């Protein structure tokens, strides 16, 4: 059965439900859940965890992205959608431990598999902390091909345009399902295309969360 979303008009008024394909074909607004995970390192610095999308994803395959994200299925609340954490990375926390960052509207259009799409999302963005090493996470290969972390300060400079690259370390899933440890130099173009201010704001927020400081 095709996944169905609650859909909305430009003003946020409910229009009923539509399949994922219909929502992206006709550009209906629908809701998503974003959860960024961060940790405080042994060196006292803040680190941001992010995923590499599966190469089989219909949009932005292989790009770096939010630690965990997913659509709200028809009838779901944001609390319900937090299930994505356990599904994608095999780890979750109670919803009450998530810290709300913002609710944002995003629009993207393109072609996936030779089919044009219009993706209009109202995204509920959260952050949370972990003390788990990268090796701990159990990745869902259909969605996630790897998990990485990088210094929050380096990521802020990267997305602000003050640095061309940042250093990241991660764990990738091989074609045979084995875990491979990697260290990579990444750039902003490897991330899912979004307004760079989104990334800067989130990374500052996560830095403050990890270090118990103001995100300003």
C-alpha positions, 0 to 999 in steps of 0.5 A: 500500500502506498504511503499517504500524507495529510496534505495542506494548501498554501495557508495550511488548511487541510485538503485531505490525504494523498499518496507520497507520489501525488503529494510530490507530483502536485506540490501539496504541502505536507509535514516532516520531522527533522532530528539533529543529534549532537554530542560533547566530545572528550575534548570539550568541543561540540560535534554534530552527527549527520547521515549520508543518504542511501544511493537508492533514495529517489531524491538527493541520493548519496548526499549528506543530510539531517541525522534523522528525518522522515515524513508524517504519515496520514494521521500521525503527529510529530510525536509519532514521527519520532519513530524515525530515529529508531528506524533509521539509526537504531537509537532513540530517546523519549520525545520529551528529551528532544529540544525544539529548534524551529518549524520551517517551510521548505520548497524544492523541485527537480527530477527524480528517476525522470519524473518531475517533482515538487516537494513542499514541506513544513518541517518540525526541527529538533535537536538532541544529545547522545553519548554513543560512539558512531559504531553504536548506531544500527543503520537502515540501509534502504535509507542511510548508507553512513553516519558521520560527525564533524566539529560544529565550529567547522560546520558553521564556518563551512556553511557561512562561507568562511571555509571551503571544507571541513573534516569528518569521520564516519562509518559507512555500510559496504555493499555487503553490509559491513561497517567501514570506518572513514575519514573524509574532507567534505564540502557544502555541496555534498549536503542536501541543497537547502538555504545555507542559513538553515544549516548555520542556524541549526549548527549554532543551536546544536553547539549551544545544546552540546555545550550548554551555552546560548546558541547565539 
